[in-house]
Amino acid sequence: MAHSKQAEKRNRQNIRAREANKALHTAMRSAMRKVLRAQSAEAAKKSLPEAMKRVDKAAKGSVIHKNAAARYKGQLSRAVATAK
């Protein structure tokens, strides 16, 4: 429990930020899943730009680390390149 008005405000801000970060992270993971679990190579290729965009936005907002973003993007690119 917060002991000051300042701490109460920080708690409110942290809750809002956590919800926003969780939404970005969930959207990113869903877009990645759509690429990785695509039934065809064409479907994977079609959903790749959206997944890349979501990963970049998550990194830009510090939801994930920039190196993690690079790793995810490489993983997605490899998956699409080797899809059959």
SERO-4910 file (N, C-alpha, C, O; in steps of 0.05 Angstrom, whole numbers):
BEGIN
 pado doro    nc1    nc2    nc3   cac1   cac2   cac3    cc1    cc2    cc3    oc1    oc2    oc3
  Met    A     17    -24      0      0      0      0     18     25      0     38     26     14
  Ala    A     10     44    -16     26     69    -18     23     86      7      1     87     19
  His    A     44     99     15     44    115     39     42    145     33     39    161     51
  Ser    A     44    152      7     42    181      1     27    184    -25     22    166    -40
  Lys    A     19    209    -30      4    215    -54     22    209    -79     12    199    -99
  Gln    A     47    215    -76     66    210    -97     68    181   -104     68    173   -128
  Ala    A     68    164    -84     70    135    -88     44    124   -100     45    106   -117
  Glu    A     21    135    -92     -4    127   -103     -5    134   -133    -15    118   -149
  Lys    A      5    157   -140      5    165   -168     23    147   -185     16    139   -207
  Arg    A     47    141   -174     65    123   -188     52     96   -192     56     84   -213
  Asn    A     37     86   -172     24     61   -175      4     62   -198      2     43   -214
  Arg    A    -12     83   -200    -31     86   -222    -17     87   -249    -26     74   -268
  Gln    A      5    102   -250     20    104   -275     32     77   -283     31     70   -307
  Asn    A     42     63   -263     54     37   -269     33     17   -279     39      0   -297
  Ile    A      9     18   -268    -12      0   -276    -19      6   -305    -22    -13   -321
  Arg    A    -22     31   -312    -29     39   -340     -7     30   -359    -12     20   -381
  Ala    A     18     35   -351     41     28   -368     42     -2   -372     48    -12   -394
  Arg    A     38    -17   -351     39    -46   -353     17    -57   -372     22    -75   -387
  Glu    A     -7    -46   -370    -28    -54   -388    -21    -48   -418    -26    -64   -435
  Ala    A    -10    -24   -422     -2    -16   -450     20    -35   -460     19    -44   -483
  Asn    A     40    -40   -443     62    -57   -451     53    -86   -457     62    -99   -475
  Lys    A     34    -95   -440     24   -122   -443      9   -124   -470     11   -144   -484
  Ala    A     -7   -103   -477    -21   -103   -502     -2   -104   -526     -7   -119   -545
  Leu    A     19    -88   -525     39    -88   -546     53   -116   -549     57   -126   -571
  His    A     60   -127   -526     74   -153   -525     56   -175   -536     65   -192   -551
  Thr    A     31   -174   -528     12   -195   -537      7   -193   -567      6   -213   -581
  Ala    A      4   -168   -577      0   -164   -606     24   -174   -622     22   -185   -643
  Met    A     48   -168   -611     72   -177   -624     74   -207   -626     79   -219   -647
  Arg    A     69   -220   -603     70   -249   -602     49   -262   -620     54   -283   -633
  Ser    A     25   -250   -621      4   -261   -639     12   -259   -668      8   -278   -684
  Ala    A     24   -236   -676     33   -233   -703     55   -252   -710     56   -263   -732
  Met    A     73   -257   -691     95   -276   -696     83   -304   -699     92   -319   -716
  Arg    A     65   -311   -682     52   -338   -683     39   -342   -710     39   -364   -722
  Lys    A     26   -321   -720     12   -322   -746     32   -330   -768     25   -345   -787
  Val    A     56   -319   -767     76   -326   -787     87   -354   -783     89   -370   -802
  Leu    A     94   -360   -758    107   -386   -752     88   -409   -756     97   -431   -762
  Arg    A     62   -405   -752     43   -427   -754     27   -426   -780      6   -439   -783
  Ala    A     36   -411   -799     22   -408   -825     20   -435   -839     39   -451   -838
  Gln    A     -2   -440   -852     -7   -466   -865      9   -467   -892     17   -489   -900
  Ser    A     14   -444   -904     28   -445   -930     50   -423   -929     50   -405   -913
  Ala    A     69   -426   -947     91   -407   -950     80   -380   -958     90   -359   -949
  Glu    A     59   -380   -975     47   -355   -984     34   -340   -961     36   -316   -959
  Ala    A     20   -354   -943      8   -342   -920     29   -331   -901     25   -309   -889
  Ala    A     50   -345   -898     72   -336   -880     84   -310   -891     89   -291   -876
  Lys    A     89   -310   -917    101   -287   -930     83   -263   -928     92   -240   -925
  Lys    A     57   -268   -931     38   -246   -930     36   -233   -902     32   -209   -900
  Ser    A     38   -249   -881     36   -239   -854     62   -230   -842     63   -219   -819
  Leu    A     84   -234   -856    111   -226   -846    114   -196   -841    124   -188   -820
  Pro    A    105   -178   -860    109   -149   -855     95   -139   -829    106   -122   -815
  Glu    A     71   -149   -824     57   -141   -800     72   -150   -775     74   -135   -755
  Ala    A     83   -175   -775     98   -185   -752    123   -168   -748    130   -162   -725
  Met    A    137   -161   -770    161   -145   -767    154   -118   -755    169   -107   -738
  Lys    A    132   -106   -764    123    -80   -754    118    -82   -724    126    -64   -709
  Arg    A    104   -103   -716     98   -106   -687    123   -109   -670    125    -98   -648
  Val    A    142   -125   -681    167   -129   -666    182   -102   -663    192    -95   -642
  Asp    A    183    -87   -685    197    -61   -685    183    -42   -665    197    -27   -650
  Lys    A    157    -41   -665    143    -24   -646    148    -31   -617    150    -14   -600
  Ala    A    149    -57   -612    154    -66   -584    182    -58   -576    186    -51   -553
  Ala    A    201    -60   -594    229    -52   -587    231    -22   -584    244    -12   -566
  Lys    A    216     -7   -601    217     22   -599    206     32   -573    216     51   -561
  Gly    A    186     18   -563    174     26   -537    187     13   -513    177     15   -491
  Ser    A    210      0   -517    224    -14   -496    208    -36   -482    213    -42   -459
  Val    A    189    -48   -497    175    -71   -486    193    -95   -488    193   -112   -470
  Ile    A    209    -96   -509    230   -117   -512    256   -103   -518    256    -80   -528
  His    A    278   -116   -513    304   -105   -519    309   -105   -549    298   -122   -564
  Lys    A    326    -86   -558    330    -84   -587    344   -109   -598    339   -116   -621
  Asn    A    361   -122   -583    374   -146   -592    354   -169   -594    356   -186   -611
  Ala    A    335   -170   -576    313   -190   -577    297   -185   -602    289   -204   -615
  Ala    A    292   -160   -608    276   -154   -632    291   -164   -657    279   -175   -675
  Ala    A    317   -159   -658    333   -169   -681    332   -199   -682    331   -210   -704
  Arg    A    334   -212   -660    333   -241   -659    306   -252   -669    304   -271   -685
  Tyr    A    284   -239   -660    257   -247   -669    254   -243   -699    243   -260   -713
  Lys    A    264   -220   -709    261   -214   -737    277   -234   -754    268   -243   -776
  Gly    A    300   -242   -745    316   -262   -759    302   -289   -759    302   -303   -779
  Gln    A    290   -296   -736    276   -321   -734    252   -322   -753    247   -342   -767
  Leu    A    238   -300   -755    215   -298   -773    224   -300   -802    212   -314   -818
  Ser    A    245   -285   -809    255   -286   -836    264   -314   -844    259   -323   -866
  Arg    A    278   -327   -826    287   -355   -832    263   -373   -836    263   -390   -854
  Ala    A    243   -370   -819    219   -387   -821    205   -383   -848    197   -403   -860
  Val    A    203   -358   -857    190   -353   -883    207   -363   -906    197   -375   -925
  Ala    A    234   -360   -904    252   -368   -925    252   -399   -929    255   -409   -951
  Thr    A    248   -413   -907    249   -443   -908    221   -455   -910    219   -480   -911
  Ala    A    200   -439   -909    173   -449   -911    168   -462   -937    178   -454   -958
  Lys    A    152   -483   -936    145   -498   -961    116   -497   -967    107   -509   -987
***
